[in-house]
Amino acid sequence: MSKKAITFSNFSYWANENDTQLLHDINLEIEEGEFVIILGPSGSGKSTLALCCNGIYPSVLGGCIEGSVTVSDLQVVK
């Protein structure tokens, strides 16, 4: 049975400074040992997604969220 390494559940993120929604309703599951590439043009949200994955957004840099992010069974963002 494979274990989930990273899970985004109904996750959305807004920047505080201008209330712009940067991520909208992300549902993503990455299993342990799985290789994943996040592609997209500049400004599409790749870095924002990574910063939410490790809790930098919103814990350190601010912003508002809905949904949750879990990494190795630890809820990073609630």
mmCIF file of the N, C-alpha and C atoms, coordinates in Angstrom:
data_MODEL
# 
_entry.id   MODEL 
# 
loop_
_atom_site.group_PDB 
_atom_site.id 
_atom_site.type_symbol 
_atom_site.label_atom_id 
_atom_site.label_alt_id 
_atom_site.label_comp_id 
_atom_site.label_asym_id 
_atom_site.label_entity_id 
_atom_site.label_seq_id 
_atom_site.pdbx_PDB_ins_code 
_atom_site.Cartn_x 
_atom_site.Cartn_y 
_atom_site.Cartn_z 
_atom_site.occupancy 
_atom_site.B_iso_or_equiv 
_atom_site.pdbx_formal_charge 
_atom_site.auth_seq_id 
_atom_site.auth_comp_id 
_atom_site.auth_asym_id 
_atom_site.auth_atom_id 
_atom_site.pdbx_PDB_model_num 
ATOM 1   N N  . MET A 1 1  ? 0.841  -1.185 0.000   1.00 0.00 ? 1  MET A N  1 
ATOM 2   C CA . MET A 1 1  ? 0.000  0.000  0.000   1.00 0.00 ? 1  MET A CA 1 
ATOM 3   C C  . MET A 1 1  ? 0.881  1.242  0.000   1.00 0.00 ? 1  MET A C  1 
ATOM 4   N N  . SER A 1 2  ? 0.619  2.173  -0.917  1.00 0.00 ? 2  SER A N  1 
ATOM 5   C CA . SER A 1 2  ? 1.427  3.377  -0.997  1.00 0.00 ? 2  SER A CA 1 
ATOM 6   C C  . SER A 1 2  ? 0.923  4.445  -0.026  1.00 0.00 ? 2  SER A C  1 
ATOM 7   N N  . LYS A 1 3  ? 1.860  5.203  0.468   1.00 0.00 ? 3  LYS A N  1 
ATOM 8   C CA . LYS A 1 3  ? 1.561  6.244  1.443   1.00 0.00 ? 3  LYS A CA 1 
ATOM 9   C C  . LYS A 1 3  ? 1.619  7.607  0.757   1.00 0.00 ? 3  LYS A C  1 
ATOM 10  N N  . LYS A 1 4  ? 0.702  8.483  1.120   1.00 0.00 ? 4  LYS A N  1 
ATOM 11  C CA . LYS A 1 4  ? 0.688  9.826  0.548   1.00 0.00 ? 4  LYS A CA 1 
ATOM 12  C C  . LYS A 1 4  ? 1.809  10.651 1.166   1.00 0.00 ? 4  LYS A C  1 
ATOM 13  N N  . ALA A 1 5  ? 2.637  11.266 0.329   1.00 0.00 ? 5  ALA A N  1 
ATOM 14  C CA . ALA A 1 5  ? 3.713  12.129 0.803   1.00 0.00 ? 5  ALA A CA 1 
ATOM 15  C C  . ALA A 1 5  ? 3.211  13.557 0.942   1.00 0.00 ? 5  ALA A C  1 
ATOM 16  N N  . ILE A 1 6  ? 2.449  14.030 -0.051  1.00 0.00 ? 6  ILE A N  1 
ATOM 17  C CA . ILE A 1 6  ? 1.921  15.398 -0.049  1.00 0.00 ? 6  ILE A CA 1 
ATOM 18  C C  . ILE A 1 6  ? 0.484  15.358 -0.525  1.00 0.00 ? 6  ILE A C  1 
ATOM 19  N N  . THR A 1 7  ? -0.396 16.045 0.205   1.00 0.00 ? 7  THR A N  1 
ATOM 20  C CA . THR A 1 7  ? -1.806 16.133 -0.193  1.00 0.00 ? 7  THR A CA 1 
ATOM 21  C C  . THR A 1 7  ? -2.288 17.569 -0.061  1.00 0.00 ? 7  THR A C  1 
ATOM 22  N N  . PHE A 1 8  ? -2.802 18.117 -1.143  1.00 0.00 ? 8  PHE A N  1 
ATOM 23  C CA . PHE A 1 8  ? -3.519 19.394 -1.141  1.00 0.00 ? 8  PHE A CA 1 
ATOM 24  C C  . PHE A 1 8  ? -4.994 19.046 -1.265  1.00 0.00 ? 8  PHE A C  1 
ATOM 25  N N  . SER A 1 9  ? -5.816 19.521 -0.337  1.00 0.00 ? 9  SER A N  1 
ATOM 26  C CA . SER A 1 9  ? -7.253 19.235 -0.352  1.00 0.00 ? 9  SER A CA 1 
ATOM 27  C C  . SER A 1 9  ? -8.054 20.522 -0.448  1.00 0.00 ? 9  SER A C  1 
ATOM 28  N N  . ASN A 1 10 ? -8.747 20.699 -1.571  1.00 0.00 ? 10 ASN A N  1 
ATOM 29  C CA . ASN A 1 10 ? -9.589 21.885 -1.794  1.00 0.00 ? 10 ASN A CA 1 
ATOM 30  C C  . ASN A 1 10 ? -8.860 23.153 -1.371  1.00 0.00 ? 10 ASN A C  1 
ATOM 31  N N  . PHE A 1 11 ? -7.617 23.287 -1.810  1.00 0.00 ? 11 PHE A N  1 
ATOM 32  C CA . PHE A 1 11 ? -6.743 24.358 -1.347  1.00 0.00 ? 11 PHE A CA 1 
ATOM 33  C C  . PHE A 1 11 ? -6.786 25.564 -2.268  1.00 0.00 ? 11 PHE A C  1 
ATOM 34  N N  . SER A 1 12 ? -6.995 26.736 -1.666  1.00 0.00 ? 12 SER A N  1 
ATOM 35  C CA . SER A 1 12 ? -6.932 28.015 -2.382  1.00 0.00 ? 12 SER A CA 1 
ATOM 36  C C  . SER A 1 12 ? -6.107 28.978 -1.547  1.00 0.00 ? 12 SER A C  1 
ATOM 37  N N  . TYR A 1 13 ? -5.400 29.894 -2.211  1.00 0.00 ? 13 TYR A N  1 
ATOM 38  C CA . TYR A 1 13 ? -4.555 30.864 -1.522  1.00 0.00 ? 13 TYR A CA 1 
ATOM 39  C C  . TYR A 1 13 ? -4.760 32.247 -2.130  1.00 0.00 ? 13 TYR A C  1 
ATOM 40  N N  . TRP A 1 14 ? -4.926 33.231 -1.243  1.00 0.00 ? 14 TRP A N  1 
ATOM 41  C CA . TRP A 1 14 ? -5.037 34.636 -1.630  1.00 0.00 ? 14 TRP A CA 1 
ATOM 42  C C  . TRP A 1 14 ? -3.903 35.422 -0.996  1.00 0.00 ? 14 TRP A C  1 
ATOM 43  N N  . ALA A 1 15 ? -3.304 36.332 -1.748  1.00 0.00 ? 15 ALA A N  1 
ATOM 44  C CA . ALA A 1 15 ? -2.286 37.235 -1.203  1.00 0.00 ? 15 ALA A CA 1 
ATOM 45  C C  . ALA A 1 15 ? -2.988 38.342 -0.431  1.00 0.00 ? 15 ALA A C  1 
ATOM 46  N N  . ASN A 1 16 ? -2.515 38.650 0.748   1.00 0.00 ? 16 ASN A N  1 
ATOM 47  C CA . ASN A 1 16 ? -3.119 39.705 1.565   1.00 0.00 ? 16 ASN A CA 1 
ATOM 48  C C  . ASN A 1 16 ? -3.045 41.077 0.924   1.00 0.00 ? 16 ASN A C  1 
ATOM 49  N N  . GLU A 1 17 ? -1.891 41.377 0.327   1.00 0.00 ? 17 GLU A N  1 
ATOM 50  C CA . GLU A 1 17 ? -1.653 42.748 -0.109  1.00 0.00 ? 17 GLU A CA 1 
ATOM 51  C C  . GLU A 1 17 ? -2.658 43.258 -1.131  1.00 0.00 ? 17 GLU A C  1 
ATOM 52  N N  . ASN A 1 18 ? -3.199 42.405 -1.975  1.00 0.00 ? 18 ASN A N  1 
ATOM 53  C CA . ASN A 1 18 ? -4.160 42.891 -2.964  1.00 0.00 ? 18 ASN A CA 1 
ATOM 54  C C  . ASN A 1 18 ? -5.361 41.960 -3.141  1.00 0.00 ? 18 ASN A C  1 
ATOM 55  N N  . ASP A 1 19 ? -5.509 40.989 -2.254  1.00 0.00 ? 19 ASP A N  1 
ATOM 56  C CA . ASP A 1 19 ? -6.624 40.046 -2.287  1.00 0.00 ? 19 ASP A CA 1 
ATOM 57  C C  . ASP A 1 19 ? -6.752 39.290 -3.610  1.00 0.00 ? 19 ASP A C  1 
ATOM 58  N N  . THR A 1 20 ? -5.642 39.136 -4.320  1.00 0.00 ? 20 THR A N  1 
ATOM 59  C CA . THR A 1 20 ? -5.638 38.368 -5.557  1.00 0.00 ? 20 THR A CA 1 
ATOM 60  C C  . THR A 1 20 ? -5.566 36.881 -5.235  1.00 0.00 ? 20 THR A C  1 
ATOM 61  N N  . GLN A 1 21 ? -6.457 36.101 -5.817  1.00 0.00 ? 21 GLN A N  1 
ATOM 62  C CA . GLN A 1 21 ? -6.411 34.656 -5.610  1.00 0.00 ? 21 GLN A CA 1 
ATOM 63  C C  . GLN A 1 21 ? -5.327 34.085 -6.511  1.00 0.00 ? 21 GLN A C  1 
ATOM 64  N N  . LEU A 1 22 ? -4.291 33.514 -5.875  1.00 0.00 ? 22 LEU A N  1 
ATOM 65  C CA . LEU A 1 22 ? -3.163 32.987 -6.624  1.00 0.00 ? 22 LEU A CA 1 
ATOM 66  C C  . LEU A 1 22 ? -3.289 31.501 -6.931  1.00 0.00 ? 22 LEU A C  1 
ATOM 67  N N  . LEU A 1 23 ? -3.933 30.749 -6.052  1.00 0.00 ? 23 LEU A N  1 
ATOM 68  C CA . LEU A 1 23 ? -4.200 29.330 -6.286  1.00 0.00 ? 23 LEU A CA 1 
ATOM 69  C C  . LEU A 1 23 ? -5.678 29.087 -6.047  1.00 0.00 ? 23 LEU A C  1 
ATOM 70  N N  . HIS A 1 24 ? -6.296 28.284 -6.888  1.00 0.00 ? 24 HIS A N  1 
ATOM 71  C CA . HIS A 1 24 ? -7.739 28.074 -6.783  1.00 0.00 ? 24 HIS A CA 1 
ATOM 72  C C  . HIS A 1 24 ? -8.067 26.588 -6.761  1.00 0.00 ? 24 HIS A C  1 
ATOM 73  N N  . ASP A 1 25 ? -8.638 26.131 -5.659  1.00 0.00 ? 25 ASP A N  1 
ATOM 74  C CA . ASP A 1 25 ? -9.206 24.791 -5.520  1.00 0.00 ? 25 ASP A CA 1 
ATOM 75  C C  . ASP A 1 25 ? -8.261 23.681 -5.995  1.00 0.00 ? 25 ASP A C  1 
ATOM 76  N N  . ILE A 1 26 ? -7.069 23.632 -5.403  1.00 0.00 ? 26 ILE A N  1 
ATOM 77  C CA . ILE A 1 26 ? -6.069 22.620 -5.743  1.00 0.00 ? 26 ILE A CA 1 
ATOM 78  C C  . ILE A 1 26 ? -6.382 21.323 -4.994  1.00 0.00 ? 26 ILE A C  1 
ATOM 79  N N  . ASN A 1 27 ? -6.477 20.236 -5.727  1.00 0.00 ? 27 ASN A N  1 
ATOM 80  C CA . ASN A 1 27 ? -6.597 18.886 -5.170  1.00 0.00 ? 27 ASN A CA 1 
ATOM 81  C C  . ASN A 1 27 ? -5.488 18.062 -5.806  1.00 0.00 ? 27 ASN A C  1 
ATOM 82  N N  . LEU A 1 28 ? -4.517 17.661 -4.974  1.00 0.00 ? 28 LEU A N  1 
ATOM 83  C CA . LEU A 1 28 ? -3.324 16.994 -5.483  1.00 0.00 ? 28 LEU A CA 1 
ATOM 84  C C  . LEU A 1 28 ? -2.844 15.989 -4.454  1.00 0.00 ? 28 LEU A C  1 
ATOM 85  N N  . GLU A 1 29 ? -2.534 14.784 -4.891  1.00 0.00 ? 29 GLU A N  1 
ATOM 86  C CA . GLU A 1 29 ? -1.949 13.760 -4.026  1.00 0.00 ? 29 GLU A CA 1 
ATOM 87  C C  . GLU A 1 29 ? -0.683 13.242 -4.692  1.00 0.00 ? 29 GLU A C  1 
ATOM 88  N N  . ILE A 1 30 ? 0.419  13.282 -3.947  1.00 0.00 ? 30 ILE A N  1 
ATOM 89  C CA . ILE A 1 30 ? 1.694  12.751 -4.417  1.00 0.00 ? 30 ILE A CA 1 
ATOM 90  C C  . ILE A 1 30 ? 2.088  11.643 -3.458  1.00 0.00 ? 30 ILE A C  1 
ATOM 91  N N  . GLU A 1 31 ? 2.332  10.468 -3.993  1.00 0.00 ? 31 GLU A N  1 
ATOM 92  C CA . GLU A 1 31 ? 2.674  9.316  -3.168  1.00 0.00 ? 31 GLU A CA 1 
ATOM 93  C C  . GLU A 1 31 ? 4.181  9.233  -2.957  1.00 0.00 ? 31 GLU A C  1 
ATOM 94  N N  . GLU A 1 32 ? 4.585  8.601  -1.843  1.00 0.00 ? 32 GLU A N  1 
ATOM 95  C CA . GLU A 1 32 ? 6.006  8.398  -1.567  1.00 0.00 ? 32 GLU A CA 1 
ATOM 96  C C  . GLU A 1 32 ? 6.652  7.678  -2.745  1.00 0.00 ? 32 GLU A C  1 
ATOM 97  N N  . GLY A 1 33 ? 7.841  8.145  -3.133  1.00 0.00 ? 33 GLY A N  1 
ATOM 98  C CA . GLY A 1 33 ? 8.580  7.531  -4.234  1.00 0.00 ? 33 GLY A CA 1 
ATOM 99  C C  . GLY A 1 33 ? 8.164  7.997  -5.611  1.00 0.00 ? 33 GLY A C  1 
ATOM 100 N N  . GLU A 1 34 ? 7.114  8.770  -5.690  1.00 0.00 ? 34 GLU A N  1 
ATOM 101 C CA . GLU A 1 34 ? 6.616  9.258  -6.972  1.00 0.00 ? 34 GLU A CA 1 
ATOM 102 C C  . GLU A 1 34 ? 7.389  10.512 -7.379  1.00 0.00 ? 34 GLU A C  1 
ATOM 103 N N  . PHE A 1 35 ? 7.712  10.630 -8.665  1.00 0.00 ? 35 PHE A N  1 
ATOM 104 C CA . PHE A 1 35 ? 8.359  11.819 -9.199  1.00 0.00 ? 35 PHE A CA 1 
ATOM 105 C C  . PHE A 1 35 ? 7.308  12.660 -9.901  1.00 0.00 ? 35 PHE A C  1 
ATOM 106 N N  . VAL A 1 36 ? 7.279  13.959 -9.566  1.00 0.00 ? 36 VAL A N  1 
ATOM 107 C CA . VAL A 1 36 ? 6.278  14.864 -10.123 1.00 0.00 ? 36 VAL A CA 1 
ATOM 108 C C  . VAL A 1 36 ? 6.978  16.119 -10.625 1.00 0.00 ? 36 VAL A C  1 
ATOM 109 N N  . ILE A 1 37 ? 6.574  16.576 -11.784 1.00 0.00 ? 37 ILE A N  1 
ATOM 110 C CA . ILE A 1 37 ? 7.086  17.828 -12.339 1.00 0.00 ? 37 ILE A CA 1 
ATOM 111 C C  . ILE A 1 37 ? 5.927  18.807 -12.409 1.00 0.00 ? 37 ILE A C  1 
ATOM 112 N N  . ILE A 1 38 ? 6.129  19.990 -11.881 1.00 0.00 ? 38 ILE A N  1 
ATOM 113 C CA . ILE A 1 38 ? 5.136  21.064 -11.971 1.00 0.00 ? 38 ILE A CA 1 
ATOM 114 C C  . ILE A 1 38 ? 5.629  22.031 -13.045 1.00 0.00 ? 38 ILE A C  1 
ATOM 115 N N  . LEU A 1 39 ? 4.900  22.115 -14.134 1.00 0.00 ? 39 LEU A N  1 
ATOM 116 C CA . LEU A 1 39 ? 5.267  22.964 -15.270 1.00 0.00 ? 39 LEU A CA 1 
ATOM 117 C C  . LEU A 1 39 ? 4.277  24.098 -15.433 1.00 0.00 ? 39 LEU A C  1 
ATOM 118 N N  . GLY A 1 40 ? 4.743  25.183 -15.999 1.00 0.00 ? 40 GLY A N  1 
ATOM 119 C CA . GLY A 1 40 ? 3.852  26.280 -16.336 1.00 0.00 ? 40 GLY A CA 1 
ATOM 120 C C  . GLY A 1 40 ? 4.652  27.527 -16.634 1.00 0.00 ? 40 GLY A C  1 
ATOM 121 N N  . PRO A 1 41 ? 4.030  28.484 -17.275 1.00 0.00 ? 41 PRO A N  1 
ATOM 122 C CA . PRO A 1 41 ? 4.720  29.726 -17.596 1.00 0.00 ? 41 PRO A CA 1 
ATOM 123 C C  . PRO A 1 41 ? 4.985  30.556 -16.339 1.00 0.00 ? 41 PRO A C  1 
ATOM 124 N N  . SER A 1 42 ? 5.817  31.531 -16.486 1.00 0.00 ? 42 SER A N  1 
ATOM 125 C CA . SER A 1 42 ? 6.111  32.453 -15.396 1.00 0.00 ? 42 SER A CA 1 
ATOM 126 C C  . SER A 1 42 ? 4.811  33.074 -14.890 1.00 0.00 ? 42 SER A C  1 
ATOM 127 N N  . GLY A 1 43 ? 4.649  33.076 -13.569 1.00 0.00 ? 43 GLY A N  1 
ATOM 128 C CA . GLY A 1 43 ? 3.454  33.664 -12.982 1.00 0.00 ? 43 GLY A CA 1 
ATOM 129 C C  . GLY A 1 43 ? 2.275  32.718 -12.848 1.00 0.00 ? 43 GLY A C  1 
ATOM 130 N N  . SER A 1 44 ? 2.459  31.438 -13.152 1.00 0.00 ? 44 SER A N  1 
ATOM 131 C CA . SER A 1 44 ? 1.329  30.505 -13.114 1.00 0.00 ? 44 SER A CA 1 
ATOM 132 C C  . SER A 1 44 ? 1.079  29.891 -11.733 1.00 0.00 ? 44 SER A C  1 
ATOM 133 N N  . GLY A 1 45 ? 1.991  30.097 -10.759 1.00 0.00 ? 45 GLY A N  1 
ATOM 134 C CA . GLY A 1 45 ? 1.761  29.638 -9.399  1.00 0.00 ? 45 GLY A CA 1 
ATOM 135 C C  . GLY A 1 45 ? 2.636  28.493 -8.927  1.00 0.00 ? 45 GLY A C  1 
ATOM 136 N N  . LYS A 1 46 ? 3.656  28.135 -9.702  1.00 0.00 ? 46 LYS A N  1 
ATOM 137 C CA . LYS A 1 46 ? 4.536  27.021 -9.320  1.00 0.00 ? 46 LYS A CA 1 
ATOM 138 C C  . LYS A 1 46 ? 5.242  27.294 -7.993  1.00 0.00 ? 46 LYS A C  1 
ATOM 139 N N  . SER A 1 47 ? 5.857  28.435 -7.857  1.00 0.00 ? 47 SER A N  1 
ATOM 140 C CA . SER A 1 47 ? 6.575  28.791 -6.623  1.00 0.00 ? 47 SER A CA 1 
ATOM 141 C C  . SER A 1 47 ? 5.606  28.975 -5.462  1.00 0.00 ? 47 SER A C  1 
ATOM 142 N N  . THR A 1 48 ? 4.463  29.555 -5.714  1.00 0.00 ? 48 THR A N  1 
ATOM 143 C CA . THR A 1 48 ? 3.449  29.731 -4.672  1.00 0.00 ? 48 THR A CA 1 
ATOM 144 C C  . THR A 1 48 ? 2.997  28.377 -4.150  1.00 0.00 ? 48 THR A C  1 
ATOM 145 N N  . LEU A 1 49 ? 2.796  27.420 -5.033  1.00 0.00 ? 49 LEU A N  1 
ATOM 146 C CA . LEU A 1 49 ? 2.414  26.073 -4.625  1.00 0.00 ? 49 LEU A CA 1 
ATOM 147 C C  . LEU A 1 49 ? 3.498  25.463 -3.724  1.00 0.00 ? 49 LEU A C  1 
ATOM 148 N N  . ALA A 1 50 ? 4.753  25.603 -4.110  1.00 0.00 ? 50 ALA A N  1 
ATOM 149 C CA . ALA A 1 50 ? 5.859  25.066 -3.303  1.00 0.00 ? 50 ALA A CA 1 
ATOM 150 C C  . ALA A 1 50 ? 5.949  25.755 -1.944  1.00 0.00 ? 50 ALA A C  1 
ATOM 151 N N  . LEU A 1 51 ? 5.760  27.059 -1.913  1.00 0.00 ? 51 LEU A N  1 
ATOM 152 C CA . LEU A 1 51 ? 5.824  27.795 -0.651  1.00 0.00 ? 51 LEU A CA 1 
ATOM 153 C C  . LEU A 1 51 ? 4.647  27.459 0.265   1.00 0.00 ? 51 LEU A C  1 
ATOM 154 N N  . CYS A 1 52 ? 3.524  27.079 -0.280  1.00 0.00 ? 52 CYS A N  1 
ATOM 155 C CA . CYS A 1 52 ? 2.396  26.606 0.532   1.00 0.00 ? 52 CYS A CA 1 
ATOM 156 C C  . CYS A 1 52 ? 2.678  25.201 1.039   1.00 0.00 ? 52 CYS A C  1 
ATOM 157 N N  . CYS A 1 53 ? 3.382  24.418 0.247   1.00 0.00 ? 53 CYS A N  1 
ATOM 158 C CA . CYS A 1 53 ? 3.686  23.041 0.620   1.00 0.00 ? 53 CYS A CA 1 
ATOM 159 C C  . CYS A 1 53 ? 4.557  22.975 1.873   1.00 0.00 ? 53 CYS A C  1 
ATOM 160 N N  . ASN A 1 54 ? 5.461  23.924 2.042   1.00 0.00 ? 54 ASN A N  1 
ATOM 161 C CA . ASN A 1 54 ? 6.328  23.897 3.222   1.00 0.00 ? 54 ASN A CA 1 
ATOM 162 C C  . ASN A 1 54 ? 5.895  24.878 4.305   1.00 0.00 ? 54 ASN A C  1 
ATOM 163 N N  . GLY A 1 55 ? 4.749  25.527 4.117   1.00 0.00 ? 55 GLY A N  1 
ATOM 164 C CA . GLY A 1 55 ? 4.187  26.384 5.151   1.00 0.00 ? 55 GLY A CA 1 
ATOM 165 C C  . GLY A 1 55 ? 4.666  27.820 5.149   1.00 0.00 ? 55 GLY A C  1 
ATOM 166 N N  . ILE A 1 56 ? 5.529  28.189 4.205   1.00 0.00 ? 56 ILE A N  1 
ATOM 167 C CA . ILE A 1 56 ? 5.998  29.580 4.143   1.00 0.00 ? 56 ILE A CA 1 
ATOM 168 C C  . ILE A 1 56 ? 4.810  30.513 3.891   1.00 0.00 ? 56 ILE A C  1 
ATOM 169 N N  . TYR A 1 57 ? 3.968  30.154 2.918   1.00 0.00 ? 57 TYR A N  1 
ATOM 170 C CA . TYR A 1 57 ? 2.671  30.829 2.774   1.00 0.00 ? 57 TYR A CA 1 
ATOM 171 C C  . TYR A 1 57 ? 1.668  29.981 3.522   1.00 0.00 ? 57 TYR A C  1 
ATOM 172 N N  . PRO A 1 58 ? 0.839  30.449 4.340   1.00 0.00 ? 58 PRO A N  1 
ATOM 173 C CA . PRO A 1 58 ? 0.693  31.818 4.810   1.00 0.00 ? 58 PRO A CA 1 
ATOM 174 C C  . PRO A 1 58 ? 1.422  32.094 6.125   1.00 0.00 ? 58 PRO A C  1 
ATOM 175 N N  . SER A 1 59 ? 2.039  31.078 6.737   1.00 0.00 ? 59 SER A N  1 
ATOM 176 C CA . SER A 1 59 ? 2.600  31.221 8.080   1.00 0.00 ? 59 SER A CA 1 
ATOM 177 C C  . SER A 1 59 ? 3.641  32.324 8.206   1.00 0.00 ? 59 SER A C  1 
ATOM 178 N N  . VAL A 1 60 ? 4.554  32.437 7.239   1.00 0.00 ? 60 VAL A N  1 
ATOM 179 C CA . VAL A 1 60 ? 5.644  33.409 7.325   1.00 0.00 ? 60 VAL A CA 1 
ATOM 180 C C  . VAL A 1 60 ? 5.358  34.653 6.489   1.00 0.00 ? 60 VAL A C  1 
ATOM 181 N N  . LEU A 1 61 ? 4.924  34.465 5.267   1.00 0.00 ? 61 LEU A N  1 
ATOM 182 C CA . LEU A 1 61 ? 4.745  35.589 4.344   1.00 0.00 ? 61 LEU A CA 1 
ATOM 183 C C  . LEU A 1 61 ? 3.318  36.106 4.264   1.00 0.00 ? 61 LEU A C  1 
ATOM 184 N N  . GLY A 1 62 ? 2.410  35.488 5.004   1.00 0.00 ? 62 GLY A N  1 
ATOM 185 C CA . GLY A 1 62 ? 1.034  35.983 5.072   1.00 0.00 ? 62 GLY A CA 1 
ATOM 186 C C  . GLY A 1 62 ? 0.151  35.489 3.947   1.00 0.00 ? 62 GLY A C  1 
ATOM 187 N N  . GLY A 1 63 ? -1.072 35.949 3.981   1.00 0.00 ? 63 GLY A N  1 
ATOM 188 C CA . GLY A 1 63 ? -2.066 35.551 3.003   1.00 0.00 ? 63 GLY A CA 1 
ATOM 189 C C  . GLY A 1 63 ? -3.209 34.819 3.675   1.00 0.00 ? 63 GLY A C  1 
ATOM 190 N N  . CYS A 1 64 ? -4.198 34.480 2.890   1.00 0.00 ? 64 CYS A N  1 
ATOM 191 C CA . CYS A 1 64 ? -5.379 33.773 3.387   1.00 0.00 ? 64 CYS A CA 1 
ATOM 192 C C  . CYS A 1 64 ? -5.528 32.475 2.602   1.00 0.00 ? 64 CYS A C  1 
ATOM 193 N N  . ILE A 1 65 ? -5.988 31.427 3.283   1.00 0.00 ? 65 ILE A N  1 
ATOM 194 C CA . ILE A 1 65 ? -6.156 30.136 2.628   1.00 0.00 ? 65 ILE A CA 1 
ATOM 195 C C  . ILE A 1 65 ? -7.515 29.534 2.926   1.00 0.00 ? 65 ILE A C  1 
ATOM 196 N N  . GLU A 1 66 ? -7.894 28.594 2.093   1.00 0.00 ? 66 GLU A N  1 
ATOM 197 C CA . GLU A 1 66 ? -8.993 27.660 2.346   1.00 0.00 ? 66 GLU A CA 1 
ATOM 198 C C  . GLU A 1 66 ? -8.430 26.288 2.052   1.00 0.00 ? 66 GLU A C  1 
ATOM 199 N N  . GLY A 1 67 ? -8.931 25.268 2.715   1.00 0.00 ? 67 GLY A N  1 
ATOM 200 C CA . GLY A 1 67 ? -8.474 23.910 2.485   1.00 0.00 ? 67 GLY A CA 1 
ATOM 201 C C  . GLY A 1 67 ? -7.285 23.566 3.357   1.00 0.00 ? 67 GLY A C  1 
ATOM 202 N N  . SER A 1 68 ? -6.564 22.512 2.974   1.00 0.00 ? 68 SER A N  1 
ATOM 203 C CA . SER A 1 68 ? -5.440 22.061 3.795   1.00 0.00 ? 68 SER A CA 1 
ATOM 204 C C  . SER A 1 68 ? -4.321 21.485 2.941   1.00 0.00 ? 68 SER A C  1 
ATOM 205 N N  . VAL A 1 69 ? -3.118 21.466 3.544   1.00 0.00 ? 69 VAL A N  1 
ATOM 206 C CA . VAL A 1 69 ? -1.942 20.838 2.954   1.00 0.00 ? 69 VAL A CA 1 
ATOM 207 C C  . VAL A 1 69 ? -1.363 19.900 4.002   1.00 0.00 ? 69 VAL A C  1 
ATOM 208 N N  . THR A 1 70 ? -1.128 18.645 3.616   1.00 0.00 ? 70 THR A N  1 
ATOM 209 C CA . THR A 1 70 ? -0.547 17.660 4.507   1.00 0.00 ? 70 THR A CA 1 
ATOM 210 C C  . THR A 1 70 ? 0.715  17.101 3.860   1.00 0.00 ? 70 THR A C  1 
ATOM 211 N N  . VAL A 1 71 ? 1.800  17.059 4.651   1.00 0.00 ? 71 VAL A N  1 
ATOM 212 C CA . VAL A 1 71 ? 3.062  16.487 4.196   1.00 0.00 ? 71 VAL A CA 1 
ATOM 213 C C  . VAL A 1 71 ? 3.476  15.415 5.184   1.00 0.00 ? 71 VAL A C  1 
ATOM 214 N N  . SER A 1 72 ? 3.606  14.199 4.723   1.00 0.00 ? 72 SER A N  1 
ATOM 215 C CA . SER A 1 72 ? 3.982  13.059 5.582   1.00 0.00 ? 72 SER A CA 1 
ATOM 216 C C  . SER A 1 72 ? 3.144  13.013 6.860   1.00 0.00 ? 72 SER A C  1 
ATOM 217 N N  . ASP A 1 73 ? 1.847  13.078 6.691   1.00 0.00 ? 73 ASP A N  1 
ATOM 218 C CA . ASP A 1 73 ? 0.870  12.988 7.800   1.00 0.00 ? 73 ASP A CA 1 
ATOM 219 C C  . ASP A 1 73 ? 0.888  14.183 8.757   1.00 0.00 ? 73 ASP A C  1 
ATOM 220 N N  . LEU A 1 74 ? 1.634  15.233 8.454   1.00 0.00 ? 74 LEU A N  1 
ATOM 221 C CA . LEU A 1 74 ? 1.631  16.456 9.254   1.00 0.00 ? 74 LEU A CA 1 
ATOM 222 C C  . LEU A 1 74 ? 0.870  17.533 8.510   1.00 0.00 ? 74 LEU A C  1 
ATOM 223 N N  . GLN A 1 75 ? -0.108 18.132 9.184   1.00 0.00 ? 75 GLN A N  1 
ATOM 224 C CA . GLN A 1 75 ? -0.877 19.183 8.543   1.00 0.00 ? 75 GLN A CA 1 
ATOM 225 C C  . GLN A 1 75 ? -0.049 20.473 8.571   1.00 0.00 ? 75 GLN A C  1 
ATOM 226 N N  . VAL A 1 76 ? 0.447  20.873 7.393   1.00 0.00 ? 76 VAL A N  1 
ATOM 227 C CA . VAL A 1 76 ? 1.294  22.057 7.266   1.00 0.00 ? 76 VAL A CA 1 
ATOM 228 C C  . VAL A 1 76 ? 0.462  23.309 7.314   1.00 0.00 ? 76 VAL A C  1 
ATOM 229 N N  . VAL A 1 77 ? -0.598 23.324 6.544   1.00 0.00 ? 77 VAL A N  1 
ATOM 230 C CA . VAL A 1 77 ? -1.474 24.486 6.446   1.00 0.00 ? 77 VAL A CA 1 
ATOM 231 C C  . VAL A 1 77 ? -2.892 24.010 6.698   1.00 0.00 ? 77 VAL A C  1 
ATOM 232 N N  . LYS A 1 78 ? -3.601 24.697 7.615   1.00 0.00 ? 78 LYS A N  1 
ATOM 233 C CA . LYS A 1 78 ? -4.979 24.325 7.938   1.00 0.00 ? 78 LYS A CA 1 
ATOM 234 C C  . LYS A 1 78 ? -5.923 25.396 7.463   1.00 0.00 ? 78 LYS A C  1 
# 
